[in-house]
């Protein structure tokens, strides 16, 4: 699949439950493109969440997607069983734990009942565990871990060391960024998708119903992604930067999503910093600790995570009087050229014989804002005033007939029935006051009773009541119309 082949560096894996009546979990795999959008690249139903089943799933995914060898990061939930299977299937990739699920596990497991601690101790330990989870580097983690062992209850320390300390590279935020996770610390992308699935697909649906609605959601998501691609490629937004500046060059070379990050780093690089030269390496002291900076790389979390130039690289290049723009500073996945070449909307199937992209211009109608009740009342009052004027300006015989027609209209609306108007012909000298039913029309039979006397055509409006009855077959309506002639011929 093109979406995964172009962006295989990071995938997110998670399962959602209670969607199928056969009680099978639905596993989803997502990736992230150059515009920061998610794409579903795999779906799997597992009868058992054991090691053989998960191994079959991951092996099948890799077999059908040779680009899986380029996977650097797999974001998953610690609750997923047999995480060792995932590590073996994606050897060489970093298996990260969603930070949200990490904090949820802490709150669930560090409880007064399970660990025998007081509410005050529990609150202290949870606050300290949160600080540990957000550690920016290994030194900060080591200091907080030492504080936990010194101040926390022994049961909490034992639980932490047994379950979390050995895998700290998988869930501590500062260490996660070093893996190239594109600043993703949670599985919120998948959680958002799961919420959309559950808002459309009913609980415990049949497999057929699930697939029907799933493909509806999938089509909608892909349409939205294609629209984003069209806007990103065909529109050029106004950039508030001087012509020829590094910001303009990066905005031209990168997608808008990546360019926004780089422009922020350029702005941050204006702040004066001081480098120290140690054995030919430029060292910078920052909140992350000591950072090794070069003209084309940096050990900071942003550079390691996004594969984009950071403010430290820009600061060093300024100090060395080097040009700030260099396309080699950016990973190829973020370029507009790569995004366009791998976008479904601009794929070869949409290209003409000479390789040019065929674009279709579509005129979109502006969405009308729905009227409020006050606005609808004012509109209806305007029309009703015109009706009152036209009714009062005619002779008595016409006045009474029009009033009767309006009263009949009001009665129908009060009863929840819809009415319409029909034009009939009559001669002026044959009008009399009593209004009798002369025309009867039934849809399908079209039986019409008409007066046989010759008459000069003249149009008179009469109310048509449309009674709509549902047919026995779903989706079919049988319309029955009764015509009430307001004129006696």
Residue pairs with C-beta under 8 A, 6 or more apart in sequence:
1 41
1 65
2 342
2 344
2 347
3 31
3 33
3 39
3 41
3 342
3 344
4 31
4 39
4 41
4 65
4 67
5 65
5 67
5 342
6 33
6 333
6 338
6 341
6 342
7 31
7 32
7 33
7 34
7 39
7 333
7 342
8 31
8 65
8 67
8 68
8 70
8 71
9 70
9 71
9 72
9 73
9 180
9 182
9 333
10 31
10 32
10 71
10 72
10 73
10 74
10 75
10 180
10 181
10 182
10 184
11 29
11 30
11 31
11 41
11 71
11 73
11 74
11 75
12 29
12 30
12 31
12 38
12 74
12 75
12 76
12 184
12 187
12 189
12 190
13 27
13 28
13 29
13 74
13 75
13 76
13 80
13 86
13 190
14 27
14 28
14 76
14 77
14 80
14 187
14 190
14 191
14 194
15 25
15 26
15 27
15 28
15 46
15 49
15 77
15 80
16 25
16 26
16 28
16 194
16 197
16 198
17 25
17 26
18 203
18 204
19 26
19 197
19 198
19 201
19 203
19 204
19 205
19 210
20 26
20 45
20 204
20 205
20 206
20 207
20 210
21 204
21 205
21 206
21 207
22 207
23 204
24 45
24 46
24 47
25 45
25 46
25 49
26 43
26 44
26 45
26 197
27 42
27 43
27 44
27 45
27 46
27 57
28 40
28 42
28 43
28 190
28 193
28 194
29 40
29 41
29 42
29 43
29 44
29 61
30 38
30 39
30 40
30 41
30 189
30 190
30 193
31 38
31 39
31 41
32 38
32 39
32 182
32 184
32 189
33 39
33 225
33 339
34 255
34 257
34 258
34 333
34 334
34 335
34 338
34 339
35 228
35 229
35 232
35 255
35 256
35 257
35 339
36 182
36 257
37 225
37 228
38 189
38 190
38 193
39 221
39 222
39 225
40 193
40 218
40 221
41 65
42 61
43 214
44 57
44 61
46 53
46 54
46 57
47 53
49 80
49 81
49 82
50 81
50 82
51 82
51 84
51 85
54 81
54 82
54 85
54 86
55 85
55 88
55 89
58 85
58 86
58 89
58 90
59 89
61 68
62 68
62 89
68 90
71 90
71 93
72 93
72 94
72 179
72 180
73 93
73 94
73 96
73 179
73 180
73 181
74 86
74 90
74 93
74 94
74 95
74 96
75 96
75 98
75 181
75 184
75 186
75 187
76 83
76 86
76 95
76 96
76 97
76 98
76 187
77 97
77 98
77 101
77 187
78 97
78 98
78 101
78 102
78 105
78 171
79 101
79 105
80 86
83 95
86 95
87 95
94 169
94 170
94 179
94 181
95 170
96 170
96 171
96 176
96 179
96 181
97 167
97 170
97 171
98 185
98 186
98 187
99 133
99 171
99 173
99 176
99 185
99 186
100 186
100 187
100 188
100 191
101 186
101 187
102 133
102 171
103 129
103 130
103 133
106 126
106 129
106 130
106 133
107 126
109 115
109 159
109 163
110 117
110 122
110 125
110 126
110 129
110 156
110 159
111 122
112 118
112 119
112 122
115 122
115 153
115 155
115 156
115 159
116 153
116 155
117 125
117 153
117 155
117 156
121 152
121 153
121 156
124 151
124 152
125 148
125 152
125 153
125 156
128 144
128 147
128 148
128 151
128 152
129 148
129 160
131 144
132 141
132 144
132 145
132 148
132 172
133 171
133 172
133 173
134 173
134 174
135 141
135 144
135 172
135 173
135 174
135 175
136 173
136 174
136 287
136 288
136 289
136 301
137 174
137 175
137 288
137 289
138 174
138 175
139 289
140 174
140 289
141 168
141 172
141 174
141 175
145 165
148 156
148 157
148 160
149 157
152 160
164 171
168 175
169 175
169 176
170 176
173 185
174 288
174 301
176 185
176 305
177 183
177 301
177 302
177 304
177 305
178 301
178 304
178 305
179 304
179 305
180 304
180 305
180 307
181 305
182 305
182 306
183 302
183 305
183 306
196 217
197 214
197 217
200 213
200 216
200 217
201 209
201 210
201 213
201 214
201 217
202 209
205 213
222 344
225 344
226 343
226 344
226 345
229 339
229 340
229 343
229 344
229 345
229 346
230 345
232 255
232 256
232 336
232 339
233 336
233 339
233 340
233 343
233 345
233 346
234 359
237 256
239 247
239 248
239 251
241 247
241 248
241 251
241 263
242 248
246 266
246 314
246 323
246 324
246 325
247 262
247 263
247 266
249 325
250 259
250 262
250 263
250 266
250 325
250 330
251 259
251 263
252 336
253 259
253 325
253 327
253 330
253 335
253 336
254 262
254 330
254 334
254 335
254 336
255 334
255 335
255 336
255 339
257 334
258 306
258 308
258 330
258 334
261 302
261 306
261 308
262 308
262 309
262 330
265 302
265 308
265 309
265 310
265 311
265 314
266 311
266 314
266 324
268 311
269 311
269 312
269 314
269 315
269 318
271 311
273 284
273 312
273 315
274 284
275 282
275 283
275 284
275 293
275 315
275 316
275 319
276 282
276 283
276 284
277 283
281 292
281 294
282 292
282 293
282 294
282 316
283 290
283 291
283 292
283 293
284 290
284 291
284 293
284 312
284 315
285 291
286 300
286 312
288 300
288 301
291 298
291 299
291 300
291 312
292 298
292 299
293 299
293 300
293 312
293 313
293 315
293 316
294 313
294 316
295 313
295 316
295 317
295 320
295 322
296 313
296 326
296 328
296 329
297 303
297 313
298 304
298 310
298 312
298 313
300 310
300 312
302 308
302 310
302 311
303 309
303 310
303 312
303 313
306 331
307 330
307 331
307 333
307 334
308 329
308 330
308 331
308 334
309 326
309 329
309 330
313 329
314 324
317 323
317 324
318 324
327 335
332 338
340 346
346 357
350 357
350 358
351 357
351 358
352 358
371 379
387 406
390 402
391 399
391 402
391 403
391 406
392 399
394 402
397 431
397 433
400 433
401 433
401 435
401 486
401 487
404 435
404 486
405 461
405 462
405 463
405 486
408 419
408 463
408 484
409 419
409 463
412 418
412 419
412 463
412 465
413 419
417 465
417 466
417 467
418 465
418 466
418 468
419 463
419 464
419 465
419 466
420 463
420 464
420 466
421 461
421 462
421 463
421 464
422 461
422 462
422 464
422 483
423 459
423 460
423 461
423 462
424 439
424 459
424 460
424 462
424 485
424 487
425 455
425 457
425 458
425 459
425 460
426 455
426 458
426 460
426 487
426 489
427 455
427 456
427 458
427 489
428 456
428 458
430 453
430 455
430 487
430 488
430 489
431 487
431 488
432 488
433 488
434 488
435 484
435 485
435 486
435 487
435 488
436 485
436 488
437 483
437 484
437 485
438 449
438 450
438 451
438 485
438 487
438 488
438 489
439 448
439 449
439 450
439 462
439 483
439 484
439 485
440 447
440 448
440 449
440 482
440 483
441 447
441 448
441 481
441 482
441 483
442 480
442 481
443 478
443 479
443 480
443 481
444 478
451 489
453 489
455 489
460 486
460 487
462 483
462 484
462 485
462 486
462 487
463 484
463 486
464 481
464 482
464 483
464 484
465 481
465 482
465 484
466 479
466 480
466 481
467 479
467 480
467 481
467 482
468 477
468 478
468 479
468 480
469 477
469 478
469 479
469 480
470 476
470 477
470 478
471 477
471 478
